[in-house]
Amino acid sequence: MRHDTFSHNARAQLKMVFDSLRELMTPPDPPKRPIGFVTPDDMGKKGATTARREA
């Protein structure tokens, strides 16, 4: 009886490990483009879109 409980617990823990590893192996979603009009001058500036959002 104890062996069955140990086997079940080990399988559950291994499943959690493999599920976590699969989640880490998936590539992240690509960055989304901002909505709105962007001028060529704004594209050269880093943080230009975030500065407008904060204001």
Stockholm file with secondary structure:
# STOCKHOLM 1.0

chainA/1-55         MRHDTFSHNARAQLKMVFDSLRELMTPPDPPKRPIGFVTPDDMGKKGATTARREA
#=GR chainA/1-55 SS CHHHHHHHHHHHHHHHHHHHHHHHHSCCCCCCCCSSCCCHHHHHSTTHHHHHHHC
#=GC SS_cons        CHHHHHHHHHHHHHHHHHHHHHHHHSCCCCCCCCSSCCCHHHHHSTTHHHHHHHC
//
